[in-house]
Every structure is written in structure tokens, then in C-alpha cells.
């Protein structure tokens, strides 16, 4: 078993930070939200574009984006009548990259 590399300067989480992080981790536990984030990792998109790309209804996409915005995982920028969504910052992209990279080290179930 490989030991995780310790992160410098990080101590135990406060109760408040642990609750906020748990909210984010719960949001990331949704396959639909992970798919949305994976598209936004490569390019900003509107609700319509995300729905078409992922074959998901616009209402469903909008509901997931609302939660992702609330948790500061995505941001929206208005361009005329449309809002273009993108990842909030590089930390969200890094988090996704780490999680996706972890898949290579986990045996597939089945």
C-alpha cells in the first residue's frame, strides 16, 4: 500500500471547514455533475451546449449548475442572452485532474 504524500502546512480541519468540504465532496459524488465539470474543464459552455453534449435535459443541467455555482465550483458569465459557464478557478481543475488520475490506480469493480 502506498502512503499518501503529506501536504505541507495543513493541519486538522476545523468543524466549519470539514462541513464545507463535505458539501463539495457530496456535490462531486454525482456522475452528472462530474460529467458537467469535465466538459467545463476543456471549454466554457451554455446550458444548451452542455445538455446537447451530455444528452441531458436543460432543466437537469440547470439544476446541477445551480448547486455547482453555490459551492463556487463553476461561475457564469453573461454574453447577451446566454450565460457561459466555466470552472471557478484552477483549483477546481486540479481537483478534477487528481480525482481522474486516481482512477488509474484503483482496480475496476466488476
VEXKOL-712910 format. One line per field, with one value per residue (C-alpha): residue number from 1; residue in one letter; x, y, z. Coordinates in pm, 1 decimal. Layout:
resi <- NUM  ...
resn <- A  ...
east <- X  ...
north <- Y  ...
up <- Z  ...
***
This chain:
resi <- 1  2  3  4  5  6  7  8  9  10  11  12  13  14  15  16  17  18  19  20  21  22  23  24  25  26  27  28  29  30  31  32  33  34  35  36  37  38  39  40  41  42  43  44  45  46  47  48  49  50  51  52  53  54  55  56  57  58  59  60  61  62  63  64  65  66  67  68  69  70  71  72  73  74  75  76  77  78  79  80  81  82  83  84  85  86  87  88  89  90  91  92  93  94  95  96  97  98  99  100  101  102  103  104  105  106  107  108  109  110
resn <- X  X  X  X  X  X  X  X  X  X  X  X  X  X  X  X  X  X  X  X  X  X  X  X  X  X  X  X  X  X  X  X  X  X  X  X  X  X  X  X  X  X  X  X  X  X  X  X  X  X  X  X  X  X  X  X  X  X  X  X  X  X  X  X  X  X  X  X  X  X  X  X  X  X  X  X  X  X  X  X  X  X  X  X  X  X  X  X  X  X  X  X  X  X  X  X  X  X  X  X  X  X  X  X  X  X  X  X  X  X
east <- 0.0  132.1  128.8  -11.2  235.4  188.6  88.1  295.8  121.1  -213.6  -339.6  -662.7  -976.2  -1195.8  -1555.2  -1673.0  -1415.7  -1495.1  -1864.8  -1791.6  -1556.9  -1814.2  -2069.0  -1825.4  -1740.2  -2112.0  -2156.8  -1870.9  -2034.8  -2284.4  -2187.0  -2386.6  -2205.9  -1869.3  -1952.9  -2054.6  -1730.5  -1527.7  -1676.6  -1619.7  -1260.0  -1190.0  -1419.9  -1688.9  -2039.8  -2400.8  -2675.6  -2791.2  -2441.8  -2392.9  -2731.4  -2658.6  -2302.6  -2404.7  -2750.7  -2914.2  -3219.8  -3162.3  -3363.2  -3143.0  -2825.8  -2952.7  -3033.2  -2686.4  -2518.9  -2710.2  -2557.9  -2211.2  -2230.9  -2349.1  -2039.2  -1807.5  -1710.7  -1837.0  -1901.0  -2124.2  -2056.9  -2339.7  -2288.4  -2603.9  -2895.2  -2675.6  -2469.5  -2143.0  -2033.4  -1673.1  -1479.3  -1446.1  -1065.5  -759.1  -813.0  -1131.5  -945.0  -663.3  -914.9  -1071.9  -732.4  -629.4  -955.4  -940.4  -573.2  -665.3  -884.4  -565.5  -461.0  -792.2  -889.0  -1210.6  -1508.2  -1687.9
north <- 0.0  345.0  612.6  948.1  1234.2  1472.2  1826.2  2099.0  2345.3  2166.1  2079.3  1917.8  2067.9  2287.7  2172.7  2451.3  2368.7  1996.9  2070.3  2291.9  2030.6  1755.5  1963.6  1992.6  1623.0  1535.7  1753.9  1571.2  1236.5  1289.6  1135.1  1404.4  1687.2  1523.2  1498.9  1866.8  1966.8  1753.5  1940.8  2278.1  2174.9  2198.6  2488.1  2721.1  2622.5  2730.9  2516.8  2427.3  2321.5  2112.7  1946.0  1855.6  1739.5  1519.7  1415.6  1556.8  1782.0  2155.4  2164.0  1891.1  2071.7  2399.5  2238.2  2084.0  2410.7  2597.4  2372.8  2389.9  2770.6  2778.3  2577.7  2800.1  2513.3  2690.7  3050.1  3203.2  3499.7  3661.3  3710.4  3871.2  3639.1  3343.7  3256.3  3077.8  2853.5  2767.4  2622.9  2868.0  2856.2  2637.3  2465.4  2302.8  2181.3  2047.7  1868.9  1701.6  1610.6  1448.1  1252.5  1137.7  1045.9  839.3  619.7  476.7  346.0  194.5  -152.8  -159.6  -317.6  -586.7
up <- 0.0  -94.7  175.2  70.3  46.2  340.0  243.1  399.7  630.3  651.2  996.5  1104.8  954.3  1167.1  1205.7  972.5  704.4  732.1  678.0  374.4  227.6  284.0  88.5  -201.1  -189.3  -189.5  -497.9  -666.0  -585.9  -869.7  -1204.9  -1388.4  -1207.5  -1271.1  -1641.6  -1647.6  -1477.2  -1718.3  -2015.7  -1849.4  -1780.8  -2153.6  -2253.4  -2127.1  -2231.9  -2211.4  -2058.2  -2409.4  -2518.0  -2204.6  -2247.2  -2608.7  -2540.2  -2247.8  -2375.7  -2061.5  -2043.0  -1995.7  -1672.7  -1525.9  -1636.4  -1489.3  -1154.5  -1131.3  -1234.0  -963.7  -697.5  -854.5  -858.0  -496.8  -397.9  -608.3  -837.8  -1150.7  -1247.4  -1511.3  -1738.0  -1930.8  -2305.7  -2444.5  -2371.4  -2274.9  -1970.6  -2039.7  -1755.2  -1672.4  -1381.5  -1093.0  -1092.6  -1145.2  -809.2  -939.8  -1247.7  -1028.4  -806.4  -1110.5  -1254.9  -925.4  -898.6  -1260.9  -1221.0  -916.9  -1139.6  -1293.0  -950.1  -845.0  -967.8  -1168.3  -998.0  -1176.1
***
